[in-house]
Amino acid sequence: MAKQMFYILFLFLLSTTKLTASPSAAAAGTSKRAINFIQASCKATTYPTVCINTLSGYANSIQTSPRRLAETALTVTVSQAQSMKLFVSRLARFKSLQKREVQAIKDCLEEINDTVDRLTKSIHEVKMCGSAKGRDQFWFHMSNAQTWTSAALTNANTCSDGFSGRTMDGRIKNSVRARILNLGRGTSNALALINAFAKNTSN
């Protein structure tokens, strides 16, 4: 059991390191204007520091486009969700888990699957906003993007709820909930940037 817990924590630290090693600072030659745009836009999010650190490395492709900013935020969050899915699925392989832990992991995997699906649909809708013909078509796709992203945020919170309670193994609970927290923050920021994109277009 001790070896399994060590392996769990090792996976957690490894996957967390990969996330923090993602592009988080402006690369040489990146447009200062683009960086300033990202920093200003991230002020509208719930977690601005996370937003800036996550998206600044993509400044060259984002430039000063609210649509590309929202799309990139969603794409990065999908990657986080996929990483979360892989991490939780590995936990499910351990035979020494309690029955409640097994069920929580199973339920969480379903929620994360839904999260990936809904965020992917949201990316598609944001892309469609860029080619929409007329305001009605634009708002149709925008509304869909907002709905899918909001639903994805709910999924992440539901997964976290399954690991509450004192009967859950503390190390498993903490490692899973830490990942869910990161995913929730990324999803929340993506939703805020989608809303900012909508507001910018309506002005």
Backbone as JSON Lines, residues from 0, in Angstrom:
{"i":0,"aa":"M","n":[0.83,-1.21,0.0],"ca":[0.0,0.0,0.0],"c":[0.86,1.25,0.0]}
{"i":1,"aa":"A","n":[1.95,1.24,0.81],"ca":[2.83,2.4,0.89],"c":[3.48,2.69,-0.46]}
{"i":2,"aa":"K","n":[3.86,1.62,-1.15],"ca":[4.47,1.8,-2.47],"c":[3.47,2.39,-3.45]}
{"i":3,"aa":"Q","n":[2.23,1.95,-3.35],"ca":[1.19,2.47,-4.25],"c":[0.95,3.95,-3.99]}
{"i":4,"aa":"M","n":[0.93,4.33,-2.7],"ca":[0.73,5.74,-2.36],"c":[1.88,6.59,-2.87]}
{"i":5,"aa":"F","n":[3.1,6.04,-2.77],"ca":[4.26,6.77,-3.28],"c":[4.13,6.97,-4.79]}
{"i":6,"aa":"Y","n":[3.67,5.93,-5.49],"ca":[3.51,6.01,-6.93],"c":[2.44,7.03,-7.31]}
{"i":7,"aa":"I","n":[1.36,7.06,-6.52],"ca":[0.29,8.04,-6.77],"c":[0.83,9.46,-6.66]}
{"i":8,"aa":"L","n":[1.57,9.7,-5.57],"ca":[2.11,11.04,-5.36],"c":[3.14,11.38,-6.42]}
{"i":9,"aa":"F","n":[3.9,10.36,-6.86],"ca":[4.88,10.6,-7.92],"c":[4.19,11.03,-9.21]}
{"i":10,"aa":"L","n":[3.1,10.34,-9.56],"ca":[2.34,10.7,-10.75],"c":[1.78,12.1,-10.63]}
{"i":11,"aa":"F","n":[1.29,12.42,-9.45],"ca":[0.72,13.74,-9.22],"c":[1.76,14.83,-9.41]}
{"i":12,"aa":"L","n":[2.93,14.65,-8.8],"ca":[3.99,15.66,-8.91],"c":[4.49,15.76,-10.34]}
{"i":13,"aa":"L","n":[4.6,14.63,-11.01],"ca":[5.06,14.63,-12.4],"c":[4.11,15.37,-13.3]}
{"i":14,"aa":"S","n":[2.81,15.07,-13.16],"ca":[1.82,15.72,-14.01],"c":[1.68,17.19,-13.68]}
{"i":15,"aa":"T","n":[1.84,17.56,-12.4],"ca":[1.78,18.97,-12.03],"c":[2.95,19.72,-12.61]}
{"i":16,"aa":"T","n":[4.12,19.07,-12.6],"ca":[5.31,19.69,-13.17],"c":[5.12,19.96,-14.65]}
{"i":17,"aa":"K","n":[4.47,19.02,-15.35],"ca":[4.24,19.21,-16.78],"c":[3.35,20.42,-17.04]}
{"i":18,"aa":"L","n":[2.36,20.6,-16.16],"ca":[1.46,21.73,-16.35],"c":[2.16,23.04,-16.1]}
{"i":19,"aa":"T","n":[2.96,23.1,-15.03],"ca":[3.64,24.35,-14.71],"c":[4.78,24.63,-15.67]}
{"i":20,"aa":"A","n":[5.19,23.58,-16.42],"ca":[6.25,23.78,-17.38],"c":[5.71,24.24,-18.72]}
{"i":21,"aa":"S","n":[4.4,24.35,-18.84],"ca":[3.79,24.81,-20.07],"c":[4.19,26.25,-20.33]}
{"i":22,"aa":"P","n":[4.07,26.74,-21.57],"ca":[4.46,28.11,-21.86],"c":[3.78,29.07,-20.9]}
{"i":23,"aa":"S","n":[4.57,29.82,-20.15],"ca":[4.0,30.73,-19.17],"c":[4.62,32.11,-19.24]}
{"i":24,"aa":"A","n":[5.58,32.28,-20.08],"ca":[6.23,33.58,-20.19],"c":[6.44,33.88,-21.66]}
{"i":25,"aa":"A","n":[6.58,35.14,-21.97],"ca":[6.74,35.55,-23.35],"c":[8.06,35.05,-23.92]}
{"i":26,"aa":"A","n":[8.02,34.39,-25.05],"ca":[9.25,33.94,-25.7],"c":[9.9,35.12,-26.39]}
{"i":27,"aa":"A","n":[11.2,34.96,-26.68],"ca":[11.92,36.03,-27.35],"c":[11.23,36.37,-28.67]}
{"i":28,"aa":"G","n":[11.04,37.63,-28.93],"ca":[10.43,38.07,-30.17],"c":[8.92,38.19,-30.09]}
{"i":29,"aa":"T","n":[8.34,37.84,-28.95],"ca":[6.89,37.95,-28.8],"c":[6.48,39.42,-28.75]}
{"i":30,"aa":"S","n":[5.4,39.73,-29.42],"ca":[4.91,41.1,-29.48],"c":[4.53,41.6,-28.09]}
{"i":31,"aa":"K","n":[5.11,42.74,-27.7],"ca":[4.79,43.34,-26.41],"c":[3.31,43.75,-26.39]}
{"i":32,"aa":"R","n":[2.81,44.16,-27.53],"ca":[1.4,44.54,-27.62],"c":[0.5,43.35,-27.31]}
{"i":33,"aa":"A","n":[0.88,42.19,-27.82],"ca":[0.09,40.98,-27.58],"c":[0.13,40.6,-26.1]}
{"i":34,"aa":"I","n":[1.3,40.69,-25.49],"ca":[1.43,40.38,-24.06],"c":[0.59,41.35,-23.24]}
{"i":35,"aa":"N","n":[0.63,42.62,-23.58],"ca":[-0.17,43.61,-22.86],"c":[-1.66,43.32,-22.99]}
{"i":36,"aa":"F","n":[-2.05,42.86,-24.18],"ca":[-3.45,42.52,-24.42],"c":[-3.88,41.36,-23.54]}
{"i":37,"aa":"I","n":[-3.05,40.34,-23.46],"ca":[-3.37,39.17,-22.64],"c":[-3.45,39.55,-21.17]}
{"i":38,"aa":"Q","n":[-2.5,40.34,-20.71],"ca":[-2.49,40.76,-19.3],"c":[-3.73,41.59,-18.97]}
{"i":39,"aa":"A","n":[-4.1,42.47,-19.87],"ca":[-5.29,43.31,-19.64],"c":[-6.56,42.46,-19.66]}
{"i":40,"aa":"S","n":[-6.63,41.52,-20.59],"ca":[-7.81,40.66,-20.72],"c":[-7.96,39.74,-19.51]}
{"i":41,"aa":"C","n":[-6.85,39.26,-18.98],"ca":[-6.89,38.33,-17.85],"c":[-7.38,39.0,-16.57]}
{"i":42,"aa":"K","n":[-7.37,40.31,-16.52],"ca":[-7.87,41.01,-15.34],"c":[-9.36,40.76,-15.13]}
{"i":43,"aa":"A","n":[-10.05,40.39,-16.21],"ca":[-11.5,40.12,-16.13],"c":[-11.8,38.71,-15.64]}
{"i":44,"aa":"T","n":[-10.77,37.89,-15.45],"ca":[-10.98,36.51,-15.02],"c":[-10.93,36.4,-13.49]}
{"i":45,"aa":"T","n":[-11.38,35.27,-12.99],"ca":[-11.36,35.03,-11.55],"c":[-9.96,34.75,-11.04]}
{"i":46,"aa":"Y","n":[-9.13,34.18,-11.89],"ca":[-7.76,33.84,-11.51],"c":[-6.78,34.46,-12.51]}
{"i":47,"aa":"P","n":[-6.58,35.76,-12.43],"ca":[-5.77,36.47,-13.43],"c":[-4.32,36.0,-13.54]}
{"i":48,"aa":"T","n":[-3.7,35.67,-12.41],"ca":[-2.3,35.22,-12.46],"c":[-2.19,33.91,-13.21]}
{"i":49,"aa":"V","n":[-3.1,32.98,-12.93],"ca":[-3.13,31.71,-13.65],"c":[-3.36,31.96,-15.13]}
{"i":50,"aa":"C","n":[-4.26,32.85,-15.44],"ca":[-4.59,33.2,-16.82],"c":[-3.37,33.71,-17.57]}
{"i":51,"aa":"I","n":[-2.67,34.65,-16.96],"ca":[-1.49,35.25,-17.6],"c":[-0.39,34.21,-17.79]}
{"i":52,"aa":"N","n":[-0.11,33.45,-16.74],"ca":[0.95,32.44,-16.81],"c":[0.65,31.36,-17.84]}
{"i":53,"aa":"T","n":[-0.62,31.03,-17.99],"ca":[-1.02,29.97,-18.91],"c":[-1.0,30.42,-20.36]}
{"i":54,"aa":"L","n":[-1.41,31.65,-20.6],"ca":[-1.66,32.09,-21.98],"c":[-0.57,32.97,-22.6]}
{"i":55,"aa":"S","n":[0.31,33.53,-21.78],"ca":[1.33,34.43,-22.33],"c":[2.24,33.74,-23.33]}
{"i":56,"aa":"G","n":[2.49,32.45,-23.12],"ca":[3.35,31.71,-24.03],"c":[2.75,31.51,-25.42]}
{"i":57,"aa":"Y","n":[1.45,31.83,-25.57],"ca":[0.76,31.69,-26.86],"c":[0.48,33.05,-27.49]}
{"i":58,"aa":"A","n":[1.17,34.07,-26.99],"ca":[0.9,35.45,-27.44],"c":[1.06,35.63,-28.93]}
{"i":59,"aa":"N","n":[2.05,34.96,-29.54],"ca":[2.27,35.13,-30.98],"c":[1.09,34.69,-31.82]}
{"i":60,"aa":"S","n":[0.36,33.66,-31.36],"ca":[-0.8,33.2,-32.11],"c":[-2.07,33.95,-31.7]}
{"i":61,"aa":"I","n":[-2.11,34.43,-30.47],"ca":[-3.28,35.17,-29.99],"c":[-3.3,36.59,-30.51]}
{"i":62,"aa":"Q","n":[-2.13,37.23,-30.5],"ca":[-2.01,38.65,-30.85],"c":[-2.98,39.48,-30.0]}
{"i":63,"aa":"T","n":[-3.9,40.2,-30.64],"ca":[-4.87,41.0,-29.87],"c":[-6.3,40.6,-30.22]}
{"i":64,"aa":"S","n":[-6.49,39.31,-30.49],"ca":[-7.81,38.8,-30.89],"c":[-8.53,38.2,-29.69]}
{"i":65,"aa":"P","n":[-9.65,38.78,-29.26],"ca":[-10.44,38.2,-28.16],"c":[-10.92,36.78,-28.48]}
{"i":66,"aa":"R","n":[-11.23,36.54,-29.76],"ca":[-11.68,35.2,-30.14],"c":[-10.56,34.18,-29.99]}
{"i":67,"aa":"R","n":[-9.38,34.5,-30.5],"ca":[-8.26,33.56,-30.38],"c":[-7.83,33.38,-28.93]}
{"i":68,"aa":"L","n":[-7.98,34.42,-28.14],"ca":[-7.65,34.31,-26.72],"c":[-8.57,33.31,-26.03]}
{"i":69,"aa":"A","n":[-9.87,33.44,-26.28],"ca":[-10.84,32.52,-25.69],"c":[-10.63,31.1,-26.2]}
{"i":70,"aa":"E","n":[-10.37,30.99,-27.48],"ca":[-10.16,29.67,-28.09],"c":[-8.92,28.99,-27.52]}
{"i":71,"aa":"T","n":[-7.85,29.76,-27.34],"ca":[-6.62,29.21,-26.77],"c":[-6.82,28.79,-25.32]}
{"i":72,"aa":"A","n":[-7.54,29.59,-24.57],"ca":[-7.83,29.25,-23.17],"c":[-8.59,27.94,-23.09]}
{"i":73,"aa":"L","n":[-9.54,27.75,-23.98],"ca":[-10.3,26.5,-24.01],"c":[-9.42,25.32,-24.41]}
{"i":74,"aa":"T","n":[-8.56,25.51,-25.39],"ca":[-7.69,24.45,-25.87],"c":[-6.74,23.98,-24.77]}
{"i":75,"aa":"V","n":[-6.17,24.95,-24.05],"ca":[-5.27,24.62,-22.95],"c":[-6.04,23.87,-21.85]}
{"i":76,"aa":"T","n":[-7.27,24.28,-21.6],"ca":[-8.07,23.64,-20.56],"c":[-8.45,22.22,-20.96]}
{"i":77,"aa":"V","n":[-8.7,21.99,-22.24],"ca":[-8.96,20.62,-22.7],"c":[-7.74,19.74,-22.42]}
{"i":78,"aa":"S","n":[-6.55,20.27,-22.65],"ca":[-5.33,19.51,-22.37],"c":[-5.23,19.18,-20.88]}
{"i":79,"aa":"Q","n":[-5.61,20.14,-20.03],"ca":[-5.63,19.9,-18.59],"c":[-6.62,18.79,-18.23]}
{"i":80,"aa":"A","n":[-7.79,18.83,-18.85],"ca":[-8.81,17.83,-18.58],"c":[-8.36,16.44,-19.03]}
{"i":81,"aa":"Q","n":[-7.69,16.37,-20.17],"ca":[-7.19,15.09,-20.66],"c":[-6.1,14.54,-19.74]}
{"i":82,"aa":"S","n":[-5.26,15.43,-19.23],"ca":[-4.23,15.03,-18.28],"c":[-4.87,14.53,-16.99]}
{"i":83,"aa":"M","n":[-5.92,15.22,-16.56],"ca":[-6.65,14.82,-15.37],"c":[-7.28,13.44,-15.56]}
{"i":84,"aa":"K","n":[-7.84,13.23,-16.72],"ca":[-8.47,11.95,-17.05],"c":[-7.45,10.81,-16.97]}
{"i":85,"aa":"L","n":[-6.27,11.03,-17.51],"ca":[-5.22,10.02,-17.49],"c":[-4.78,9.73,-16.06]}
{"i":86,"aa":"F","n":[-4.63,10.77,-15.26],"ca":[-4.2,10.61,-13.88],"c":[-5.2,9.79,-13.07]}
{"i":87,"aa":"V","n":[-6.49,10.14,-13.19],"ca":[-7.53,9.45,-12.43],"c":[-7.68,8.0,-12.89]}
{"i":88,"aa":"S","n":[-7.56,7.78,-14.2],"ca":[-7.68,6.41,-14.72],"c":[-6.57,5.52,-14.19]}
{"i":89,"aa":"R","n":[-5.4,6.09,-13.97],"ca":[-4.3,5.31,-13.4],"c":[-4.58,4.95,-11.94]}
{"i":90,"aa":"L","n":[-5.22,5.84,-11.23],"ca":[-5.57,5.56,-9.85],"c":[-6.51,4.36,-9.75]}
{"i":91,"aa":"A","n":[-7.37,4.23,-10.74],"ca":[-8.38,3.16,-10.71],"c":[-7.76,1.77,-10.79]}
{"i":92,"aa":"R","n":[-6.5,1.68,-11.16],"ca":[-5.86,0.37,-11.32],"c":[-5.43,-0.26,-9.99]}
{"i":93,"aa":"F","n":[-5.36,0.54,-8.95],"ca":[-4.87,0.02,-7.68],"c":[-5.92,-0.85,-7.0]}
{"i":94,"aa":"K","n":[-5.52,-2.04,-6.57],"ca":[-6.44,-3.02,-6.01],"c":[-6.78,-2.75,-4.55]}
{"i":95,"aa":"S","n":[-5.98,-1.94,-3.87],"ca":[-6.18,-1.73,-2.44],"c":[-7.15,-0.59,-2.13]}
{"i":96,"aa":"L","n":[-7.77,-0.04,-3.14],"ca":[-8.7,1.07,-2.93],"c":[-9.97,0.58,-2.22]}
{"i":97,"aa":"Q","n":[-10.53,1.46,-1.41],"ca":[-11.79,1.16,-0.76],"c":[-12.92,1.26,-1.78]}
{"i":98,"aa":"K","n":[-14.04,0.63,-1.45],"ca":[-15.18,0.61,-2.37],"c":[-15.64,2.02,-2.71]}
{"i":99,"aa":"R","n":[-15.68,2.91,-1.71],"ca":[-16.13,4.28,-1.97],"c":[-15.14,5.02,-2.86]}
{"i":100,"aa":"E","n":[-13.84,4.74,-2.69],"ca":[-12.82,5.38,-3.53],"c":[-12.95,4.92,-4.98]}
{"i":101,"aa":"V","n":[-13.21,3.63,-5.15],"ca":[-13.39,3.08,-6.51],"c":[-14.58,3.76,-7.19]}
{"i":102,"aa":"Q","n":[-15.68,3.92,-6.46],"ca":[-16.87,4.55,-7.03],"c":[-16.62,6.01,-7.34]}
{"i":103,"aa":"A","n":[-15.91,6.7,-6.44],"ca":[-15.61,8.12,-6.66],"c":[-14.75,8.31,-7.9]}
{"i":104,"aa":"I","n":[-13.78,7.43,-8.07],"ca":[-12.9,7.5,-9.25],"c":[-13.7,7.23,-10.52]}
{"i":105,"aa":"K","n":[-14.57,6.23,-10.47],"ca":[-15.41,5.9,-11.63],"c":[-16.3,7.08,-12.0]}
{"i":106,"aa":"D","n":[-16.95,7.67,-10.99],"ca":[-17.83,8.81,-11.25],"c":[-17.04,10.0,-11.79]}
{"i":107,"aa":"C","n":[-15.85,10.21,-11.22],"ca":[-15.02,11.33,-11.65],"c":[-14.6,11.18,-13.11]}
{"i":108,"aa":"L","n":[-14.25,9.96,-13.5],"ca":[-13.86,9.71,-14.89],"c":[-14.99,10.07,-15.85]}
{"i":109,"aa":"E","n":[-16.21,9.73,-15.46],"ca":[-17.37,10.06,-16.29],"c":[-17.53,11.58,-16.41]}
{"i":110,"aa":"E","n":[-17.34,12.27,-15.28],"ca":[-17.47,13.73,-15.29],"c":[-16.37,14.37,-16.14]}
{"i":111,"aa":"I","n":[-15.15,13.86,-16.03],"ca":[-14.04,14.42,-16.8],"c":[-14.22,14.13,-18.29]}
{"i":112,"aa":"N","n":[-14.75,12.95,-18.61],"ca":[-15.06,12.65,-20.02],"c":[-16.04,13.67,-20.58]}
{"i":113,"aa":"D","n":[-17.06,13.97,-19.78],"ca":[-18.04,14.96,-20.19],"c":[-17.4,16.34,-20.31]}
{"i":114,"aa":"T","n":[-16.47,16.64,-19.4],"ca":[-15.78,17.93,-19.44],"c":[-15.01,18.09,-20.73]}
{"i":115,"aa":"V","n":[-14.24,17.07,-21.1],"ca":[-13.47,17.1,-22.35],"c":[-14.4,17.3,-23.54]}
{"i":116,"aa":"D","n":[-15.5,16.56,-23.55],"ca":[-16.46,16.64,-24.66],"c":[-17.07,18.03,-24.76]}
{"i":117,"aa":"R","n":[-17.47,18.6,-23.63],"ca":[-18.12,19.91,-23.64],"c":[-17.17,21.04,-23.97]}
{"i":118,"aa":"L","n":[-15.95,20.96,-23.47],"ca":[-14.96,21.98,-23.82],"c":[-14.59,21.92,-25.3]}
{"i":119,"aa":"T","n":[-14.52,20.7,-25.82],"ca":[-14.22,20.53,-27.25],"c":[-15.34,21.12,-28.11]}
{"i":120,"aa":"K","n":[-16.58,20.91,-27.68],"ca":[-17.71,21.51,-28.4],"c":[-17.67,23.03,-28.3]}
{"i":121,"aa":"S","n":[-17.24,23.52,-27.16],"ca":[-17.16,24.97,-26.97],"c":[-16.11,25.58,-27.9]}
{"i":122,"aa":"I","n":[-14.99,24.89,-28.06],"ca":[-13.95,25.36,-28.99],"c":[-14.53,25.49,-30.39]}
{"i":123,"aa":"H","n":[-15.28,24.48,-30.8],"ca":[-15.91,24.51,-32.13],"c":[-16.85,25.71,-32.27]}
{"i":124,"aa":"E","n":[-17.63,25.96,-31.23],"ca":[-18.59,27.08,-31.29],"c":[-17.87,28.42,-31.35]}
{"i":125,"aa":"V","n":[-16.77,28.57,-30.61],"ca":[-16.01,29.82,-30.66],"c":[-15.4,30.01,-32.04]}
{"i":126,"aa":"K","n":[-14.92,28.92,-32.64],"ca":[-14.4,29.01,-34.0],"c":[-15.49,29.47,-34.96]}
{"i":127,"aa":"M","n":[-16.7,28.94,-34.78],"ca":[-17.82,29.3,-35.65],"c":[-18.2,30.77,-35.48]}
{"i":128,"aa":"C","n":[-17.96,31.31,-34.3],"ca":[-18.23,32.74,-34.08],"c":[-17.4,33.6,-35.04]}
{"i":129,"aa":"G","n":[-16.19,33.12,-35.31],"ca":[-15.3,33.87,-36.19],"c":[-15.75,33.91,-37.63]}
{"i":130,"aa":"S","n":[-16.56,32.94,-38.04],"ca":[-17.03,32.9,-39.43],"c":[-18.53,33.12,-39.54]}
{"i":131,"aa":"A","n":[-19.15,33.54,-38.44],"ca":[-20.6,33.75,-38.43],"c":[-21.0,34.87,-39.37]}
{"i":132,"aa":"K","n":[-22.13,34.66,-40.02],"ca":[-22.67,35.67,-40.93],"c":[-23.86,36.35,-40.26]}
{"i":133,"aa":"G","n":[-23.62,37.52,-39.73],"ca":[-24.69,38.25,-39.07],"c":[-24.7,38.03,-37.57]}
{"i":134,"aa":"R","n":[-25.35,38.95,-36.85],"ca":[-25.38,38.91,-35.4],"c":[-26.13,37.71,-34.85]}
{"i":135,"aa":"D","n":[-27.22,37.33,-35.51],"ca":[-28.01,36.21,-35.02],"c":[-27.19,34.92,-35.01]}
{"i":136,"aa":"Q","n":[-26.46,34.69,-36.07],"ca":[-25.64,33.49,-36.16],"c":[-24.51,33.54,-35.15]}
{"i":137,"aa":"F","n":[-23.92,34.73,-35.01],"ca":[-22.84,34.89,-34.03],"c":[-23.35,34.54,-32.63]}
{"i":138,"aa":"W","n":[-24.46,35.11,-32.22],"ca":[-24.97,34.9,-30.87],"c":[-25.47,33.49,-30.64]}
{"i":139,"aa":"F","n":[-25.88,32.82,-31.71],"ca":[-26.26,31.41,-31.59],"c":[-25.05,30.59,-31.15]}
{"i":140,"aa":"H","n":[-23.92,30.78,-31.84],"ca":[-22.71,30.04,-31.52],"c":[-22.13,30.49,-30.18]}
{"i":141,"aa":"M","n":[-22.21,31.79,-29.9],"ca":[-21.69,32.3,-28.64],"c":[-22.45,31.72,-27.45]}
{"i":142,"aa":"S","n":[-23.76,31.68,-27.57],"ca":[-24.59,31.12,-26.5],"c":[-24.25,29.65,-26.26]}
{"i":143,"aa":"N","n":[-24.02,28.91,-27.34],"ca":[-23.64,27.51,-27.21],"c":[-22.3,27.37,-26.49]}
{"i":144,"aa":"A","n":[-21.35,28.21,-26.86],"ca":[-20.02,28.17,-26.23],"c":[-20.11,28.46,-24.74]}
{"i":145,"aa":"Q","n":[-20.89,29.44,-24.38],"ca":[-21.07,29.78,-22.97],"c":[-21.73,28.65,-22.2]}
{"i":146,"aa":"T","n":[-22.72,28.02,-22.82],"ca":[-23.44,26.92,-22.17],"c":[-22.55,25.71,-21.96]}
{"i":147,"aa":"W","n":[-21.79,25.32,-23.0],"ca":[-20.92,24.16,-22.91],"c":[-19.83,24.37,-21.87]}
{"i":148,"aa":"T","n":[-19.25,25.56,-21.85],"ca":[-18.16,25.82,-20.89],"c":[-18.67,25.87,-19.47]}
{"i":149,"aa":"S","n":[-19.83,26.46,-19.28],"ca":[-20.43,26.5,-17.95],"c":[-20.74,25.08,-17.46]}
{"i":150,"aa":"A","n":[-21.22,24.24,-18.35],"ca":[-21.52,22.85,-18.0],"c":[-20.24,22.1,-17.65]}
{"i":151,"aa":"A","n":[-19.15,22.39,-18.37],"ca":[-17.86,21.75,-18.08],"c":[-17.37,22.13,-16.69]}
{"i":152,"aa":"L","n":[-17.59,23.37,-16.3],"ca":[-17.2,23.83,-14.97],"c":[-17.99,23.08,-13.89]}
{"i":153,"aa":"T","n":[-19.26,22.85,-14.15],"ca":[-20.1,22.09,-13.22],"c":[-19.6,20.66,-13.08]}
{"i":154,"aa":"N","n":[-19.17,20.06,-14.19],"ca":[-18.63,18.7,-14.16],"c":[-17.42,18.6,-13.25]}
{"i":155,"aa":"A","n":[-16.52,19.57,-13.36],"ca":[-15.31,19.57,-12.54],"c":[-15.66,19.65,-11.06]}
{"i":156,"aa":"N","n":[-16.61,20.5,-10.72],"ca":[-17.03,20.64,-9.33],"c":[-17.69,19.35,-8.81]}
{"i":157,"aa":"T","n":[-18.46,18.69,-9.67],"ca":[-19.13,17.44,-9.28],"c":[-18.1,16.35,-9.0]}
{"i":158,"aa":"C","n":[-17.05,16.3,-9.81],"ca":[-15.99,15.33,-9.6],"c":[-15.33,15.56,-8.25]}
{"i":159,"aa":"S","n":[-15.09,16.81,-7.9],"ca":[-14.46,17.16,-6.63],"c":[-15.33,16.74,-5.44]}
{"i":160,"aa":"D","n":[-16.63,16.9,-5.59],"ca":[-17.56,16.55,-4.51],"c":[-17.47,15.07,-4.14]}
{"i":161,"aa":"G","n":[-17.18,14.24,-5.13],"ca":[-17.11,12.81,-4.89],"c":[-15.95,12.4,-3.99]}
{"i":162,"aa":"F","n":[-14.97,13.28,-3.84],"ca":[-13.81,12.97,-3.02],"c":[-13.84,13.7,-1.69]}
{"i":163,"aa":"S","n":[-14.99,14.16,-1.28],"ca":[-15.13,14.82,0.01],"c":[-15.4,13.77,1.09]}
{"i":164,"aa":"G","n":[-15.24,14.15,2.33],"ca":[-15.52,13.23,3.43],"c":[-14.26,12.64,4.03]}
{"i":165,"aa":"R","n":[-14.32,12.32,5.32],"ca":[-13.15,11.83,6.05],"c":[-12.81,10.38,5.74]}
{"i":166,"aa":"T","n":[-13.75,9.65,5.18],"ca":[-13.49,8.23,4.92],"c":[-12.6,8.01,3.71]}
{"i":167,"aa":"M","n":[-12.43,9.04,2.9],"ca":[-11.57,8.93,1.72],"c":[-10.11,9.01,2.14]}
{"i":168,"aa":"D","n":[-9.24,8.23,1.48],"ca":[-7.82,8.31,1.75],"c":[-7.32,9.72,1.5]}
{"i":169,"aa":"G","n":[-6.66,10.29,2.5],"ca":[-6.25,11.69,2.41],"c":[-5.35,12.0,1.24]}
{"i":170,"aa":"R","n":[-4.39,11.11,0.96],"ca":[-3.44,11.37,-0.12],"c":[-4.1,11.28,-1.49]}
{"i":171,"aa":"I","n":[-4.98,10.3,-1.65],"ca":[-5.72,10.19,-2.91],"c":[-6.62,11.41,-3.09]}
{"i":172,"aa":"K","n":[-7.36,11.73,-2.04],"ca":[-8.28,12.87,-2.11],"c":[-7.55,14.16,-2.44]}
{"i":173,"aa":"N","n":[-6.45,14.42,-1.76],"ca":[-5.71,15.67,-1.97],"c":[-5.1,15.75,-3.36]}
{"i":174,"aa":"S","n":[-4.57,14.63,-3.85],"ca":[-3.95,14.65,-5.17],"c":[-4.98,14.86,-6.26]}
{"i":175,"aa":"V","n":[-6.14,14.21,-6.13],"ca":[-7.2,14.37,-7.13],"c":[-7.8,15.77,-7.07]}
{"i":176,"aa":"R","n":[-8.1,16.23,-5.87],"ca":[-8.76,17.53,-5.74],"c":[-7.84,18.68,-6.15]}
{"i":177,"aa":"A","n":[-6.53,18.51,-5.98],"ca":[-5.59,19.54,-6.43],"c":[-5.65,19.67,-7.95]}
{"i":178,"aa":"R","n":[-5.74,18.52,-8.63],"ca":[-5.84,18.54,-10.08],"c":[-7.17,19.15,-10.54]}
{"i":179,"aa":"I","n":[-8.22,18.78,-9.82],"ca":[-9.54,19.32,-10.15],"c":[-9.56,20.84,-9.95]}
{"i":180,"aa":"L","n":[-8.89,21.3,-8.91],"ca":[-8.82,22.73,-8.63],"c":[-8.18,23.47,-9.8]}
{"i":181,"aa":"N","n":[-7.07,22.93,-10.32],"ca":[-6.41,23.55,-11.47],"c":[-7.33,23.56,-12.69]}
{"i":182,"aa":"L","n":[-8.01,22.44,-12.91],"ca":[-8.92,22.34,-14.05],"c":[-10.08,23.33,-13.9]}
{"i":183,"aa":"G","n":[-10.62,23.43,-12.69],"ca":[-11.71,24.37,-12.45],"c":[-11.3,25.81,-12.69]}
{"i":184,"aa":"R","n":[-10.1,26.15,-12.27],"ca":[-9.61,27.52,-12.48],"c":[-9.45,27.82,-13.96]}
{"i":185,"aa":"G","n":[-8.89,26.84,-14.69],"ca":[-8.71,27.04,-16.13],"c":[-10.04,27.18,-16.85]}
{"i":186,"aa":"T","n":[-11.01,26.37,-16.46],"ca":[-12.34,26.43,-17.07],"c":[-13.04,27.74,-16.74]}
{"i":187,"aa":"S","n":[-12.94,28.16,-15.5],"ca":[-13.54,29.43,-15.07],"c":[-12.95,30.59,-15.85]}
{"i":188,"aa":"N","n":[-11.64,30.59,-16.02],"ca":[-10.99,31.66,-16.78],"c":[-11.41,31.64,-18.24]}
{"i":189,"aa":"A","n":[-11.5,30.45,-18.81],"ca":[-11.93,30.32,-20.2],"c":[-13.33,30.89,-20.39]}
{"i":190,"aa":"L","n":[-14.21,30.6,-19.44],"ca":[-15.58,31.11,-19.52],"c":[-15.59,32.64,-19.44]}
{"i":191,"aa":"A","n":[-14.77,33.19,-18.56],"ca":[-14.68,34.65,-18.42],"c":[-14.18,35.29,-19.71]}
{"i":192,"aa":"L","n":[-13.23,34.65,-20.37],"ca":[-12.69,35.19,-21.63],"c":[-13.69,35.05,-22.77]}
{"i":193,"aa":"I","n":[-14.5,34.0,-22.74],"ca":[-15.58,33.87,-23.73],"c":[-16.59,35.0,-23.54]}
{"i":194,"aa":"N","n":[-16.94,35.25,-22.29],"ca":[-17.9,36.33,-21.98],"c":[-17.34,37.69,-22.39]}
{"i":195,"aa":"A","n":[-16.03,37.86,-22.19],"ca":[-15.39,39.13,-22.59],"c":[-15.4,39.28,-24.1]}
{"i":196,"aa":"F","n":[-15.18,38.17,-24.8],"ca":[-15.25,38.16,-26.26],"c":[-16.65,38.57,-26.72]}
{"i":197,"aa":"A","n":[-17.66,38.03,-26.06],"ca":[-19.04,38.37,-26.4],"c":[-19.31,39.86,-26.15]}
{"i":198,"aa":"K","n":[-18.85,40.35,-25.02],"ca":[-19.07,41.75,-24.66],"c":[-18.35,42.68,-25.62]}
{"i":199,"aa":"N","n":[-17.14,42.29,-25.99],"ca":[-16.35,43.11,-26.92],"c":[-17.02,43.22,-28.28]}
{"i":200,"aa":"T","n":[-17.65,42.1,-28.7],"ca":[-18.31,42.07,-30.01],"c":[-19.62,42.87,-30.0]}
{"i":201,"aa":"S","n":[-20.28,42.91,-28.85],"ca":[-21.58,43.6,-28.77],"c":[-21.42,45.1,-28.69]}
{"i":202,"aa":"N","n":[-20.22,45.56,-28.31],"ca":[-20.02,47.02,-28.19],"c":[-19.86,47.69,-29.53]}
